[in-house]
Structures are given as structure tokens and as C-alpha cells.
Amino acid sequence: MNNPPWRWRWGQRGRGRPPKDRIIGFKSGRFSFVPFDVHGLPIPGEPIYLNPDELEALRLVYFEGLTQEEAAQRMGVSRGTLWRALDSGRRKLVQAIVEKRPLVFTTTERI
């Protein structure tokens, strides 16, 4: 997966400082994980959406084994911003597992 990094950010909504771009190191496309019961049938439920910055933070810290400081530098954000993305991503993953809900990974590329 040697895709060039791309930039992603929340859409600007309302007043205040505009959101900062996050550098995402890989292109995953949009995909999902759906839980199945013991008979192999999908378990219905409202999906939980994981944003690209949350997935990238989880990938850098837990898959690549970077420190939060190193991962934040790679994403071009502060360590606090990275921590919030990690916390949100972890909560969504655990919620999807515990509640047996589909997990959808979204992507909206911005350059």
C-alpha cells in the first residue's frame, strides 16, 4: 500500500477557527465490517461511522507502534488532537463490538 498521503478535515461549520487538515497516510476507500450471528446471518443494526482521522490515529499508534507525539507529527496535528481522535476511534470500535453493530469506515478525500 504505497499510496501518497492525502489531506482530510471536517467541513467548516459556523463561526470560529477553521479546522486544520489531517494528513492521512493511506487510502482505504469506504468499507464496512458487519457482525454475523452463529448461523452466518448479518446482525442488523444502526451503523457506527469511523472517520479517516480516527482510523489513521489508530493505525499509527496501535498498528505501526508510534508514540502519540510521533503519530501527531505524521498527521500534522497536535498531540491533543491526536489523543481525541484515538479516544473517539477506540470508543466507536468498542461500541460496535459490544452492541454488535456494523462499523463503517468513511473517506472523503481532500487535496
BELZISUL-V723354 format. One record per residue. N is the residue number from 1. PHI is phi in whole degrees, 0 to 359 (NA if undefined). NEAR is the number of other C-alpha atoms within 10 Angstrom. Layout:
n,phi,near
N,PHI,NEAR
N,PHI,NEAR
This chain:
n,phi,near
1,NA,7
2,261,7
3,273,9
4,291,9
5,298,14
6,225,16
7,252,18
8,223,20
9,201,18
10,298,13
11,292,8
12,286,11
13,231,9
14,75,7
15,275,6
16,104,7
17,293,8
18,293,12
19,294,12
20,272,14
21,297,17
22,250,23
23,272,22
24,255,24
25,275,20
26,207,15
27,257,16
28,256,15
29,72,12
30,262,11
31,211,10
32,213,15
33,245,12
34,239,16
35,286,19
36,240,14
37,276,10
38,294,7
39,266,6
40,83,8
41,262,10
42,297,14
43,270,12
44,288,13
45,171,14
46,292,11
47,289,15
48,252,16
49,257,16
50,256,20
51,282,19
52,302,28
53,290,27
54,292,21
55,295,19
56,295,26
57,298,27
58,298,22
59,297,17
60,293,21
61,280,18
62,267,13
63,269,10
64,274,10
65,75,12
66,282,15
67,286,13
68,298,19
69,296,16
70,295,14
71,296,23
72,297,22
73,298,14
74,294,17
75,275,24
76,76,17
77,229,16
78,284,13
79,296,17
80,297,12
81,296,17
82,298,25
83,300,18
84,296,13
85,294,21
86,298,23
87,298,14
88,296,17
89,297,22
90,298,17
91,299,11
92,295,17
93,299,16
94,295,11
95,300,14
96,297,22
97,289,12
98,295,9
99,270,11
100,53,19
101,246,21
102,298,22
103,243,22
104,249,17
105,261,18
106,262,17
107,210,16
108,223,12
109,285,13
110,225,11
111,233,8
